Amino acid sequence: MERQSSTPAQYSVWFLLIVAVFVTCLISANIVAVKLVDVAGLIVPAGIIIFPISYIVGDVLTEVYGFRRARRVIWLGFFCNLVAVIGIVIAQKLPGASFWDAQAAYDRILGYTPRLLLASFVAFLVGEFANSYVLSRMKVATQGRWLWTRTIASTIVGEGLDSVIFIFIAFWGTSPSDALLSAMLTQWVFKTLYETAATPVTYVVINFIKRKEGVDTYDRNISFNPISLAE
């Protein structure tokens, strides 16, 4: 039997915890992404290890609280990441102490280029909103059944768009097209397999939060406009 309730009037401790994990994963992934790592023979940015967790958390948000609440969290994550980037850039431009000799290291690890920032921000927004939209619509279409189908399908769409948009904006014109396509495919497949493997954990977390909150939101007759912040 379908159970449905509206989102809670106040933000619970569980909701705030989920939001904190989402924002932390997003900012952390962007910081560590400068390092390239070898995972089973695949060379990928280190951020790929933690960034997919933000999609898993996004699934929890949409599945439990609905698209409207998830939409607010996505924008919150965007602005928190923007604040972090601004802080890092300002610190980079400030003159270092006379005895501090690590400016080159700081610039290499934490330095951002406008093109990479644009790629990261656009890919994040498009990917996360696509992920949330697909999961929300599939939940209504399946009447809340087969959770695994919507978590995986939303990941395929969201992570696919994220990978294509980021690689295209960040590196188009600087690398051969076949290398770009390979990078897009590699990241897409890795991220999708990552979340697919995490599906049992996603099930446990979602069921736990639903029991604790007494909430199971179905997004019927709502606006999926990504720039609306209305509840």
C-alpha positions in Angstrom: 0.0 0.0 0.0 1.4 3.4 -1.0 2.3 5.6 2.0 2.5 9.3 1.4 3.1 12.3 3.7 4.1 15.8 3.2 7.6 17.0 4.0 8.0 18.1 7.6 7.4 21.7 8.5 10.8 22.0 10.2 14.2 20.7 9.2 15.0 17.7 11.3 18.4 16.6 12.6 18.4 13.8 10.0 17.7 16.2 7.2 20.5 18.6 8.3 22.9 15.6 8.6 22.2 14.6 5.1 22.6 18.1 3.8 26.0 18.4 5.7 27.2 15.2 4.1 26.1 16.4 0.6 27.9 19.7 0.8 31.0 18.2 2.4 31.3 15.6 -0.4 30.9 18.2 -3.1 33.5 20.6 -1.7 35.9 17.8 -0.8 35.7 16.3 -4.2 36.5 19.6 -5.9 39.6 20.1 -3.7 41.1 16.6 -4.1 40.2 16.3 -7.8 43.6 17.8 -8.8 45.3 14.5 -8.0 45.1 11.7 -10.7 44.8 8.2 -9.3 45.0 4.7 -10.8 41.9 2.7 -10.0 42.0 -0.8 -11.5 44.1 0.5 -14.4 41.9 3.5 -15.0 43.4 7.0 -14.6 40.8 9.2 -13.0 40.7 12.4 -10.8 40.8 11.6 -7.1 37.6 13.5 -6.7 35.8 10.6 -8.5 36.2 8.6 -5.3 34.0 10.9 -3.2 31.9 12.9 -5.7 29.5 10.0 -6.6 28.5 10.0 -2.9 26.9 13.4 -3.5 24.6 11.6 -6.0 23.8 8.9 -3.5 22.9 11.5 -1.0 20.9 13.3 -3.6 19.0 10.1 -4.2 18.2 9.9 -0.5 17.0 13.5 -0.5 14.7 13.1 -3.5 13.4 9.7 -2.5 12.5 10.7 1.1 11.8 14.5 1.0 10.9 15.0 -2.7 12.3 17.1 -5.5 11.4 20.5 -4.0 13.5 19.9 -0.9 16.3 18.4 -3.0 16.3 21.4 -5.3 17.0 23.7 -2.4 19.9 21.5 -1.2 21.4 21.4 -4.7 21.5 25.2 -4.8 22.8 25.3 -1.3 25.6 23.0 -2.3 26.3 25.2 -5.3 26.6 28.4 -3.3 28.7 26.7 -0.5 31.1 25.5 -3.2 31.2 29.0 -4.7 32.1 30.4 -1.2 34.8 27.8 -0.8 36.3 28.7 -4.2 36.2 32.4 -3.6 38.0 31.9 -0.2 40.7 29.8 -1.8 41.2 32.3 -4.7 41.4 35.2 -2.3 44.0 33.4 -0.1 45.9 32.6 -3.3 46.1 36.3 -4.2 47.0 37.6 -0.8 50.8 38.3 -0.3 52.5 35.5 1.6 54.6 36.0 4.7 58.3 36.6 4.0 59.2 33.2 5.4 56.5 31.3 3.6 57.9 29.4 0.6 55.0 27.3 -0.5 53.2 29.6 -2.9 54.0 27.5 -5.9 52.7 24.4 -4.2 49.5 26.2 -3.1 49.0 27.5 -6.7 49.4 24.1 -8.2 47.1 22.2 -5.8 44.5 24.8 -5.0 44.7 27.1 -8.1 41.6 27.3 -10.3 41.3 28.4 -13.9 38.0 30.1 -14.9 37.4 27.4 -17.5 37.6 24.5 -15.1 35.4 26.4 -12.6 32.8 27.0 -15.2 32.9 23.4 -16.3 32.6 22.2 -12.7 29.7 24.4 -11.7 27.6 23.8 -14.9 28.2 20.1 -14.8 27.2 19.9 -11.2 23.9 21.8 -11.6 22.8 20.0 -14.8 23.8 16.5 -13.5 22.3 16.9 -10.0 19.0 18.3 -11.2 18.7 15.6 -13.9 19.4 12.9 -11.3 16.8 14.3 -9.0 14.2 14.8 -11.7 14.5 11.3 -13.2 14.3 9.7 -9.7 11.3 11.8 -8.7 9.3 11.0 -11.9 10.2 7.3 -11.8 9.0 7.0 -8.2 5.6 8.3 -9.2 5.5 6.1 -12.3 6.4 2.9 -10.4 4.3 3.9 -7.4 7.3 3.7 -5.1 8.3 0.2 -6.2 11.7 -1.0 -7.5 13.9 1.6 -5.8 17.0 0.2 -7.5 15.7 0.9 -10.9 15.3 4.7 -10.3 18.6 5.1 -8.3 20.5 3.4 -11.1 18.6 5.1 -14.0 18.9 8.5 -12.4 22.6 8.0 -12.0 23.1 6.9 -15.6 21.4 10.1 -16.7 22.8 12.5 -14.1 26.4 11.2 -14.0 26.4 10.9 -17.8 25.4 14.6 -18.3 27.9 15.6 -15.6 30.8 13.8 -17.2 30.0 14.9 -20.8 29.5 18.6 -19.8 32.6 18.8 -17.6 35.0 17.2 -20.0 33.6 19.2 -23.0 33.7 22.6 -21.3 37.0 22.0 -19.5 39.1 20.4 -22.3 37.4 20.9 -25.7 40.0 22.3 -28.1 43.0 21.2 -25.9 42.9 17.5 -26.5 42.0 15.1 -29.4 38.3 14.4 -29.6 38.9 10.6 -29.2 40.7 11.3 -25.9 37.8 13.4 -24.7 35.3 10.8 -25.6 37.3 8.2 -23.8 37.5 10.4 -20.7 33.8 11.0 -20.8 33.0 7.3 -21.1 35.5 6.3 -18.4 34.1 8.7 -15.8 30.5 7.9 -16.7 31.0 4.1 -16.4 33.1 4.4 -13.2 30.5 6.6 -11.5 27.6 4.5 -12.6 29.3 1.3 -11.4 30.2 3.0 -8.1 26.6 3.9 -7.3 25.3 0.6 -8.5 27.6 -1.2 -6.1 26.4 1.2 -3.3 22.7 0.4 -4.0 22.4 -1.9 -0.9 23.7 0.9 1.3 21.4 3.4 -0.4 18.5 1.0 0.4 19.4 0.8 4.1 19.9 4.6 4.5 16.6 5.5 2.7 14.6 3.0 4.7 16.2 4.2 7.9 15.5 7.8 7.2 11.9 7.1 6.1 11.2 5.3 9.4 12.8 8.0 11.5 11.1 10.9 9.7 7.8 9.3 8.9 8.1 10.8 5.5 7.8 9.3 2.0 7.2 12.1 -0.5 5.6 11.6 -4.0 6.1 14.5 -6.3 2.7 14.9 -7.9 1.5 18.1 -9.4 4.7 20.1 -8.6 6.9 22.4 -10.6 10.2 20.9 -11.7 11.6 24.3 -12.5 15.2 24.1 -11.2 15.4 27.8 -10.4 12.3 27.9 -8.2 12.9 27.8 -4.5 9.3 27.5 -3.5 8.3 24.7 -1.2 
